[in-house]
Amino acid sequence: VAARMAATMLLTIVFTNIFSRITETQQRSLTEQTTLAANQVKLTDDLLEALPVSVALRDTEGRFRQVNRTWERYFGIPREEAYGKRFSELPGWKEHPEHIEGARIAEALDRQAIERGPDNPLDPVERPRLGRTFLNTRRVFLEAPGRPAGVLAVSLDTTDLHAMAEALAMEERRLELVVRAAGLGIVDWHGK
């Protein structure tokens, strides 16, 4: 009986020792995985914040889940006031006719993008809003099982680019008039 009791105690000590070692190893692995995941999330957040374009993630119901600093600047709305809301629910949008129409179009484009899926994205669309012009793209992103999780929308303010293109076109027309009026023979490498 004493030998059995000693053997049982010995086995208990051995199993406890083995179990605690496995648990420590698993805990270390879990801690390392958690740290790695946290670092990846921080890197992704930092990257989104650094982008010079507006980035917004909306769920399949059109509610904002994440936006970056540039989005806040383009829309003039703090992110905290956008999270969980659709375009049509953003502060001040119900009172502004241009915003109401923009919300309707944006929500329809999101639904279209989700219907088409990630392999058939919508073409970029240039849209005016409050005197500025934005080039907008949308891409569906998926959850792990392959179901649509929402829409990633990226916008670039192209207003200044259009203004520069118009100014350049005007200067080209002015130069052409000066050359014609002066009767100068200038070769145009564009073939005009």
Summary of the structure (lengths in Angstrom):
residues: 192
radius of gyration: 29.8
end to end distance: 110.0
largest distance: 122.1
contacts: 458
relative contact order: 0.08
helix: 56%
strand: 19%
